[in-house]
Structure formats: C-alpha cells, structure tokens
Amino acid sequence: MLTEAEVQRSFRKLFANVAVVGPEVFERAELLLDELRPESPLRHRLEMELEELREIHATKAS
C-alpha cells in the first residue's frame, strides 16, 4: 500500500513527459488511484485531473 504522497509523486511522474502519454500511462494512473481510499480528497482530485488529461490528449490526437 502506497502513501498519499507516494501516489501523488508517482502520478506526477507519469505525466511529466506529455509527448509520450498513451493508453498504458492512463492505465497505470488508474492503478495508482486504486491505492487510495475511495473517500480520499486526493483520489477525487487526481481522478478529475486524469479525466482532464484524457480530454486534452484526445483533442491532440484528433
């Protein structure tokens, strides 16, 4: 089980190089979110950020 700080740090590292974000990066991000409690404010915030990142990358891919 990872701490919230470890999850946040790992999440940020996944998206540090925007040019190489693919489906596997989004899957790894979701796995990190699964490490957090469902009621965690950090989980909620990172879920929102992940959704925004998906939208941004979908727009760039089009």
PyMOL Python script that loads the backbone (N, CA, C, O; Angstrom):
from pymol import cmd

cmd.read_pdbstr("""\
ATOM      1  N   MET A   1       0.842  -1.181   0.000  1.00  0.00           N
ATOM      2  CA  MET A   1       0.000   0.000   0.000  1.00  0.00           C
ATOM      3  C   MET A   1       0.887   1.243   0.000  1.00  0.00           C
ATOM      4  O   MET A   1       1.786   1.378   0.830  1.00  0.00           O
ATOM      5  N   LEU A   2       0.625   2.136  -0.930  1.00  0.00           N
ATOM      6  CA  LEU A   2       1.389   3.370  -1.039  1.00  0.00           C
ATOM      7  C   LEU A   2       0.745   4.474  -0.198  1.00  0.00           C
ATOM      8  O   LEU A   2      -0.464   4.472   0.032  1.00  0.00           O
ATOM      9  N   THR A   3       1.566   5.408   0.250  1.00  0.00           N
ATOM     10  CA  THR A   3       1.023   6.565   0.958  1.00  0.00           C
ATOM     11  C   THR A   3       0.462   7.554  -0.062  1.00  0.00           C
ATOM     12  O   THR A   3       0.728   7.437  -1.259  1.00  0.00           O
ATOM     13  N   GLU A   4      -0.308   8.523   0.412  1.00  0.00           N
ATOM     14  CA  GLU A   4      -0.858   9.532  -0.489  1.00  0.00           C
ATOM     15  C   GLU A   4       0.263  10.318  -1.163  1.00  0.00           C
ATOM     16  O   GLU A   4       0.161  10.653  -2.343  1.00  0.00           O
ATOM     17  N   ALA A   5       1.320  10.610  -0.431  1.00  0.00           N
ATOM     18  CA  ALA A   5       2.445  11.356  -1.009  1.00  0.00           C
ATOM     19  C   ALA A   5       3.108  10.548  -2.127  1.00  0.00           C
ATOM     20  O   ALA A   5       3.470  11.103  -3.164  1.00  0.00           O
ATOM     21  N   GLU A   6       3.264   9.247  -1.917  1.00  0.00           N
ATOM     22  CA  GLU A   6       3.872   8.395  -2.938  1.00  0.00           C
ATOM     23  C   GLU A   6       2.990   8.299  -4.181  1.00  0.00           C
ATOM     24  O   GLU A   6       3.488   8.317  -5.307  1.00  0.00           O
ATOM     25  N   VAL A   7       1.692   8.199  -3.970  1.00  0.00           N
ATOM     26  CA  VAL A   7       0.761   8.140  -5.100  1.00  0.00           C
ATOM     27  C   VAL A   7       0.817   9.444  -5.883  1.00  0.00           C
ATOM     28  O   VAL A   7       0.885   9.427  -7.112  1.00  0.00           O
ATOM     29  N   GLN A   8       0.790  10.565  -5.186  1.00  0.00           N
ATOM     30  CA  GLN A   8       0.824  11.859  -5.861  1.00  0.00           C
ATOM     31  C   GLN A   8       2.128  12.027  -6.639  1.00  0.00           C
ATOM     32  O   GLN A   8       2.107  12.480  -7.783  1.00  0.00           O
ATOM     33  N   ARG A   9       3.248  11.673  -6.043  1.00  0.00           N
ATOM     34  CA  ARG A   9       4.548  11.792  -6.709  1.00  0.00           C
ATOM     35  C   ARG A   9       4.595  10.908  -7.952  1.00  0.00           C
ATOM     36  O   ARG A   9       5.044  11.352  -9.009  1.00  0.00           O
ATOM     37  N   SER A  10       4.142   9.682  -7.839  1.00  0.00           N
ATOM     38  CA  SER A  10       4.145   8.758  -8.972  1.00  0.00           C
ATOM     39  C   SER A  10       3.207   9.231 -10.075  1.00  0.00           C
ATOM     40  O   SER A  10       3.533   9.116 -11.257  1.00  0.00           O
ATOM     41  N   PHE A  11       2.049   9.760  -9.700  1.00  0.00           N
ATOM     42  CA  PHE A  11       1.080  10.280 -10.663  1.00  0.00           C
ATOM     43  C   PHE A  11       1.707  11.416 -11.469  1.00  0.00           C
ATOM     44  O   PHE A  11       1.573  11.460 -12.692  1.00  0.00           O
ATOM     45  N   ARG A  12       2.391  12.332 -10.786  1.00  0.00           N
ATOM     46  CA  ARG A  12       3.028  13.469 -11.458  1.00  0.00           C
ATOM     47  C   ARG A  12       4.122  12.988 -12.418  1.00  0.00           C
ATOM     48  O   ARG A  12       4.260  13.520 -13.519  1.00  0.00           O
ATOM     49  N   LYS A  13       4.891  11.990 -12.004  1.00  0.00           N
ATOM     50  CA  LYS A  13       5.964  11.461 -12.853  1.00  0.00           C
ATOM     51  C   LYS A  13       5.408  10.825 -14.126  1.00  0.00           C
ATOM     52  O   LYS A  13       6.022  10.920 -15.189  1.00  0.00           O
ATOM     53  N   LEU A  14       4.245  10.176 -14.020  1.00  0.00           N
ATOM     54  CA  LEU A  14       3.646   9.543 -15.193  1.00  0.00           C
ATOM     55  C   LEU A  14       3.388  10.554 -16.304  1.00  0.00           C
ATOM     56  O   LEU A  14       3.548  10.245 -17.485  1.00  0.00           O
ATOM     57  N   PHE A  15       2.993  11.753 -15.921  1.00  0.00           N
ATOM     58  CA  PHE A  15       2.602  12.755 -16.906  1.00  0.00           C
ATOM     59  C   PHE A  15       3.649  13.852 -17.093  1.00  0.00           C
ATOM     60  O   PHE A  15       3.356  14.893 -17.681  1.00  0.00           O
ATOM     61  N   ALA A  16       4.856  13.628 -16.601  1.00  0.00           N
ATOM     62  CA  ALA A  16       5.915  14.630 -16.712  1.00  0.00           C
ATOM     63  C   ALA A  16       6.320  14.854 -18.161  1.00  0.00           C
ATOM     64  O   ALA A  16       6.633  15.980 -18.547  1.00  0.00           O
ATOM     65  N   ASN A  17       6.318  13.795 -18.970  1.00  0.00           N
ATOM     66  CA  ASN A  17       6.688  13.915 -20.381  1.00  0.00           C
ATOM     67  C   ASN A  17       5.420  13.753 -21.209  1.00  0.00           C
ATOM     68  O   ASN A  17       5.069  12.642 -21.606  1.00  0.00           O
ATOM     69  N   VAL A  18       4.747  14.842 -21.464  1.00  0.00           N
ATOM     70  CA  VAL A  18       3.444  14.852 -22.131  1.00  0.00           C
ATOM     71  C   VAL A  18       3.494  14.204 -23.513  1.00  0.00           C
ATOM     72  O   VAL A  18       2.487  13.660 -23.967  1.00  0.00           O
ATOM     73  N   ALA A  19       4.626  14.249 -24.181  1.00  0.00           N
ATOM     74  CA  ALA A  19       4.734  13.734 -25.547  1.00  0.00           C
ATOM     75  C   ALA A  19       4.556  12.214 -25.620  1.00  0.00           C
ATOM     76  O   ALA A  19       4.205  11.699 -26.682  1.00  0.00           O
ATOM     77  N   VAL A  20       4.783  11.494 -24.545  1.00  0.00           N
ATOM     78  CA  VAL A  20       4.733  10.035 -24.598  1.00  0.00           C
ATOM     79  C   VAL A  20       3.543   9.440 -23.851  1.00  0.00           C
ATOM     80  O   VAL A  20       3.578   8.269 -23.472  1.00  0.00           O
ATOM     81  N   VAL A  21       2.502  10.221 -23.635  1.00  0.00           N
ATOM     82  CA  VAL A  21       1.335   9.723 -22.906  1.00  0.00           C
ATOM     83  C   VAL A  21       0.479   8.881 -23.835  1.00  0.00           C
ATOM     84  O   VAL A  21      -0.008   9.359 -24.860  1.00  0.00           O
ATOM     85  N   GLY A  22       0.303   7.619 -23.460  1.00  0.00           N
ATOM     86  CA  GLY A  22      -0.527   6.703 -24.226  1.00  0.00           C
ATOM     87  C   GLY A  22      -1.475   5.966 -23.299  1.00  0.00           C
ATOM     88  O   GLY A  22      -1.521   6.252 -22.103  1.00  0.00           O
ATOM     89  N   PRO A  23      -2.225   5.028 -23.836  1.00  0.00           N
ATOM     90  CA  PRO A  23      -3.202   4.296 -23.030  1.00  0.00           C
ATOM     91  C   PRO A  23      -2.596   3.605 -21.807  1.00  0.00           C
ATOM     92  O   PRO A  23      -3.233   3.529 -20.757  1.00  0.00           O
ATOM     93  N   GLU A  24      -1.363   3.101 -21.943  1.00  0.00           N
ATOM     94  CA  GLU A  24      -0.743   2.406 -20.814  1.00  0.00           C
ATOM     95  C   GLU A  24      -0.449   3.357 -19.661  1.00  0.00           C
ATOM     96  O   GLU A  24      -0.457   2.943 -18.502  1.00  0.00           O
ATOM     97  N   VAL A  25      -0.191   4.624 -19.963  1.00  0.00           N
ATOM     98  CA  VAL A  25       0.052   5.612 -18.910  1.00  0.00           C
ATOM     99  C   VAL A  25      -1.240   5.874 -18.145  1.00  0.00           C
ATOM    100  O   VAL A  25      -1.230   5.983 -16.918  1.00  0.00           O
ATOM    101  N   PHE A  26      -2.346   5.976 -18.867  1.00  0.00           N
ATOM    102  CA  PHE A  26      -3.635   6.176 -18.202  1.00  0.00           C
ATOM    103  C   PHE A  26      -4.000   4.970 -17.338  1.00  0.00           C
ATOM    104  O   PHE A  26      -4.562   5.133 -16.255  1.00  0.00           O
ATOM    105  N   GLU A  27      -3.688   3.776 -17.802  1.00  0.00           N
ATOM    106  CA  GLU A  27      -3.956   2.566 -17.018  1.00  0.00           C
ATOM    107  C   GLU A  27      -3.130   2.559 -15.735  1.00  0.00           C
ATOM    108  O   GLU A  27      -3.643   2.223 -14.668  1.00  0.00           O
ATOM    109  N   ARG A  28      -1.853   2.929 -15.838  1.00  0.00           N
ATOM    110  CA  ARG A  28      -1.005   2.978 -14.641  1.00  0.00           C
ATOM    111  C   ARG A  28      -1.508   4.040 -13.664  1.00  0.00           C
ATOM    112  O   ARG A  28      -1.460   3.839 -12.450  1.00  0.00           O
ATOM    113  N   ALA A  29      -1.986   5.157 -14.181  1.00  0.00           N
ATOM    114  CA  ALA A  29      -2.533   6.212 -13.322  1.00  0.00           C
ATOM    115  C   ALA A  29      -3.761   5.692 -12.570  1.00  0.00           C
ATOM    116  O   ALA A  29      -3.924   5.969 -11.382  1.00  0.00           O
ATOM    117  N   GLU A  30      -4.615   4.947 -13.253  1.00  0.00           N
ATOM    118  CA  GLU A  30      -5.792   4.381 -12.598  1.00  0.00           C
ATOM    119  C   GLU A  30      -5.394   3.396 -11.506  1.00  0.00           C
ATOM    120  O   GLU A  30      -6.020   3.356 -10.447  1.00  0.00           O
ATOM    121  N   LEU A  31      -4.358   2.603 -11.757  1.00  0.00           N
ATOM    122  CA  LEU A  31      -3.878   1.668 -10.735  1.00  0.00           C
ATOM    123  C   LEU A  31      -3.367   2.422  -9.508  1.00  0.00           C
ATOM    124  O   LEU A  31      -3.570   1.985  -8.375  1.00  0.00           O
ATOM    125  N   LEU A  32      -2.709   3.546  -9.738  1.00  0.00           N
ATOM    126  CA  LEU A  32      -2.262   4.361  -8.605  1.00  0.00           C
ATOM    127  C   LEU A  32      -3.453   4.877  -7.800  1.00  0.00           C
ATOM    128  O   LEU A  32      -3.423   4.884  -6.570  1.00  0.00           O
ATOM    129  N   LEU A  33      -4.491   5.306  -8.497  1.00  0.00           N
ATOM    130  CA  LEU A  33      -5.675   5.813  -7.804  1.00  0.00           C
ATOM    131  C   LEU A  33      -6.328   4.724  -6.957  1.00  0.00           C
ATOM    132  O   LEU A  33      -6.910   5.006  -5.909  1.00  0.00           O
ATOM    133  N   ASP A  34      -6.227   3.487  -7.416  1.00  0.00           N
ATOM    134  CA  ASP A  34      -6.797   2.368  -6.660  1.00  0.00           C
ATOM    135  C   ASP A  34      -6.089   2.156  -5.321  1.00  0.00           C
ATOM    136  O   ASP A  34      -6.625   1.493  -4.433  1.00  0.00           O
ATOM    137  N   GLU A  35      -4.893   2.717  -5.175  1.00  0.00           N
ATOM    138  CA  GLU A  35      -4.153   2.621  -3.915  1.00  0.00           C
ATOM    139  C   GLU A  35      -4.758   3.516  -2.830  1.00  0.00           C
ATOM    140  O   GLU A  35      -4.507   3.320  -1.641  1.00  0.00           O
ATOM    141  N   LEU A  36      -5.548   4.487  -3.249  1.00  0.00           N
ATOM    142  CA  LEU A  36      -6.130   5.448  -2.303  1.00  0.00           C
ATOM    143  C   LEU A  36      -7.522   5.011  -1.858  1.00  0.00           C
ATOM    144  O   LEU A  36      -8.238   4.317  -2.580  1.00  0.00           O
ATOM    145  N   ARG A  37      -7.878   5.432  -0.665  1.00  0.00           N
ATOM    146  CA  ARG A  37      -9.226   5.147  -0.151  1.00  0.00           C
ATOM    147  C   ARG A  37     -10.259   5.837  -1.025  1.00  0.00           C
ATOM    148  O   ARG A  37      -9.995   6.920  -1.545  1.00  0.00           O
ATOM    149  N   PRO A  38     -11.429   5.235  -1.197  1.00  0.00           N
ATOM    150  CA  PRO A  38     -12.475   5.844  -2.039  1.00  0.00           C
ATOM    151  C   PRO A  38     -12.888   7.245  -1.574  1.00  0.00           C
ATOM    152  O   PRO A  38     -13.269   8.075  -2.400  1.00  0.00           O
ATOM    153  N   GLU A  39     -12.819   7.519  -0.285  1.00  0.00           N
ATOM    154  CA  GLU A  39     -13.249   8.815   0.236  1.00  0.00           C
ATOM    155  C   GLU A  39     -12.114   9.851   0.287  1.00  0.00           C
ATOM    156  O   GLU A  39     -12.318  10.971   0.755  1.00  0.00           O
ATOM    157  N   SER A  40     -10.942   9.482  -0.184  1.00  0.00           N
ATOM    158  CA  SER A  40      -9.783  10.367  -0.129  1.00  0.00           C
ATOM    159  C   SER A  40      -9.971  11.598  -1.023  1.00  0.00           C
ATOM    160  O   SER A  40     -10.294  11.458  -2.203  1.00  0.00           O
ATOM    161  N   PRO A  41      -9.773  12.798  -0.473  1.00  0.00           N
ATOM    162  CA  PRO A  41      -9.838  14.011  -1.298  1.00  0.00           C
ATOM    163  C   PRO A  41      -8.773  13.999  -2.407  1.00  0.00           C
ATOM    164  O   PRO A  41      -9.011  14.503  -3.505  1.00  0.00           O
ATOM    165  N   LEU A  42      -7.614  13.428  -2.115  1.00  0.00           N
ATOM    166  CA  LEU A  42      -6.566  13.338  -3.137  1.00  0.00           C
ATOM    167  C   LEU A  42      -7.026  12.460  -4.287  1.00  0.00           C
ATOM    168  O   LEU A  42      -6.784  12.775  -5.452  1.00  0.00           O
ATOM    169  N   ARG A  43      -7.685  11.365  -3.962  1.00  0.00           N
ATOM    170  CA  ARG A  43      -8.192  10.482  -5.019  1.00  0.00           C
ATOM    171  C   ARG A  43      -9.168  11.244  -5.918  1.00  0.00           C
ATOM    172  O   ARG A  43      -9.091  11.165  -7.144  1.00  0.00           O
ATOM    173  N   HIS A  44     -10.073  11.970  -5.300  1.00  0.00           N
ATOM    174  CA  HIS A  44     -11.063  12.727  -6.067  1.00  0.00           C
ATOM    175  C   HIS A  44     -10.373  13.748  -6.973  1.00  0.00           C
ATOM    176  O   HIS A  44     -10.718  13.876  -8.147  1.00  0.00           O
ATOM    177  N   ARG A  45      -9.397  14.474  -6.421  1.00  0.00           N
ATOM    178  CA  ARG A  45      -8.693  15.493  -7.206  1.00  0.00           C
ATOM    179  C   ARG A  45      -7.929  14.868  -8.369  1.00  0.00           C
ATOM    180  O   ARG A  45      -7.978  15.380  -9.487  1.00  0.00           O
ATOM    181  N   LEU A  46      -7.221  13.765  -8.116  1.00  0.00           N
ATOM    182  CA  LEU A  46      -6.452  13.126  -9.177  1.00  0.00           C
ATOM    183  C   LEU A  46      -7.361  12.484 -10.229  1.00  0.00           C
ATOM    184  O   LEU A  46      -7.001  12.430 -11.405  1.00  0.00           O
ATOM    185  N   GLU A  47      -8.531  11.998  -9.817  1.00  0.00           N
ATOM    186  CA  GLU A  47      -9.494  11.468 -10.790  1.00  0.00           C
ATOM    187  C   GLU A  47      -9.954  12.578 -11.732  1.00  0.00           C
ATOM    188  O   GLU A  47     -10.084  12.358 -12.936  1.00  0.00           O
ATOM    189  N   MET A  48     -10.198  13.762 -11.189  1.00  0.00           N
ATOM    190  CA  MET A  48     -10.606  14.904 -12.010  1.00  0.00           C
ATOM    191  C   MET A  48      -9.480  15.305 -12.966  1.00  0.00           C
ATOM    192  O   MET A  48      -9.722  15.581 -14.141  1.00  0.00           O
ATOM    193  N   GLU A  49      -8.260  15.334 -12.454  1.00  0.00           N
ATOM    194  CA  GLU A  49      -7.115  15.680 -13.295  1.00  0.00           C
ATOM    195  C   GLU A  49      -6.923  14.639 -14.401  1.00  0.00           C
ATOM    196  O   GLU A  49      -6.624  14.987 -15.544  1.00  0.00           O
ATOM    197  N   LEU A  50      -7.095  13.376 -14.057  1.00  0.00           N
ATOM    198  CA  LEU A  50      -6.937  12.309 -15.043  1.00  0.00           C
ATOM    199  C   LEU A  50      -7.961  12.450 -16.160  1.00  0.00           C
ATOM    200  O   LEU A  50      -7.636  12.261 -17.332  1.00  0.00           O
ATOM    201  N   GLU A  51      -9.179  12.776 -15.807  1.00  0.00           N
ATOM    202  CA  GLU A  51     -10.222  12.975 -16.816  1.00  0.00           C
ATOM    203  C   GLU A  51      -9.875  14.163 -17.722  1.00  0.00           C
ATOM    204  O   GLU A  51     -10.057  14.096 -18.938  1.00  0.00           O
ATOM    205  N   GLU A  52      -9.379  15.240 -17.129  1.00  0.00           N
ATOM    206  CA  GLU A  52      -8.976  16.404 -17.931  1.00  0.00           C
ATOM    207  C   GLU A  52      -7.822  16.052 -18.863  1.00  0.00           C
ATOM    208  O   GLU A  52      -7.811  16.469 -20.021  1.00  0.00           O
ATOM    209  N   LEU A  53      -6.858  15.292 -18.369  1.00  0.00           N
ATOM    210  CA  LEU A  53      -5.722  14.884 -19.195  1.00  0.00           C
ATOM    211  C   LEU A  53      -6.171  13.994 -20.352  1.00  0.00           C
ATOM    212  O   LEU A  53      -5.652  14.104 -21.463  1.00  0.00           O
ATOM    213  N   ARG A  54      -7.127  13.123 -20.092  1.00  0.00           N
ATOM    214  CA  ARG A  54      -7.669  12.279 -21.167  1.00  0.00           C
ATOM    215  C   ARG A  54      -8.299  13.145 -22.259  1.00  0.00           C
ATOM    216  O   ARG A  54      -8.086  12.908 -23.448  1.00  0.00           O
ATOM    217  N   GLU A  55      -9.067  14.141 -21.850  1.00  0.00           N
ATOM    218  CA  GLU A  55      -9.713  15.036 -22.810  1.00  0.00           C
ATOM    219  C   GLU A  55      -8.673  15.817 -23.613  1.00  0.00           C
ATOM    220  O   GLU A  55      -8.808  15.969 -24.827  1.00  0.00           O
ATOM    221  N   ILE A  56      -7.650  16.305 -22.940  1.00  0.00           N
ATOM    222  CA  ILE A  56      -6.599  17.054 -23.631  1.00  0.00           C
ATOM    223  C   ILE A  56      -5.897  16.181 -24.661  1.00  0.00           C
ATOM    224  O   ILE A  56      -5.681  16.602 -25.797  1.00  0.00           O
ATOM    225  N   HIS A  57      -5.546  14.980 -24.266  1.00  0.00           N
ATOM    226  CA  HIS A  57      -4.828  14.090 -25.188  1.00  0.00           C
ATOM    227  C   HIS A  57      -5.726  13.571 -26.301  1.00  0.00           C
ATOM    228  O   HIS A  57      -5.248  13.294 -27.401  1.00  0.00           O
ATOM    229  N   ALA A  58      -7.006  13.436 -26.033  1.00  0.00           N
ATOM    230  CA  ALA A  58      -7.936  13.031 -27.095  1.00  0.00           C
ATOM    231  C   ALA A  58      -8.061  14.137 -28.128  1.00  0.00           C
ATOM    232  O   ALA A  58      -8.159  13.869 -29.325  1.00  0.00           O
ATOM    233  N   THR A  59      -8.057  15.380 -27.664  1.00  0.00           N
ATOM    234  CA  THR A  59      -8.140  16.526 -28.564  1.00  0.00           C
ATOM    235  C   THR A  59      -6.870  16.646 -29.414  1.00  0.00           C
ATOM    236  O   THR A  59      -6.944  16.928 -30.610  1.00  0.00           O
ATOM    237  N   LYS A  60      -5.721  16.435 -28.799  1.00  0.00           N
ATOM    238  CA  LYS A  60      -4.451  16.498 -29.534  1.00  0.00           C
ATOM    239  C   LYS A  60      -4.323  15.392 -30.567  1.00  0.00           C
ATOM    240  O   LYS A  60      -3.725  15.584 -31.625  1.00  0.00           O
ATOM    241  N   ALA A  61      -4.889  14.232 -30.253  1.00  0.00           N
ATOM    242  CA  ALA A  61      -4.802  13.088 -31.162  1.00  0.00           C
ATOM    243  C   ALA A  61      -5.706  13.262 -32.380  1.00  0.00           C
ATOM    244  O   ALA A  61      -5.488  12.629 -33.413  1.00  0.00           O
ATOM    245  N   SER A  62      -6.708  14.110 -32.260  1.00  0.00           N
ATOM    246  CA  SER A  62      -7.660  14.315 -33.360  1.00  0.00           C
ATOM    247  C   SER A  62      -7.133  15.217 -34.436  1.00  0.00           C
ATOM    248  O   SER A  62      -7.827  15.476 -35.420  1.00  0.00           O
TER     249      SER A  62
END
""", "prot")
cmd.dss("prot")
cmd.show_as("cartoon", "prot")
cmd.util.cbc("prot")
cmd.orient("prot")
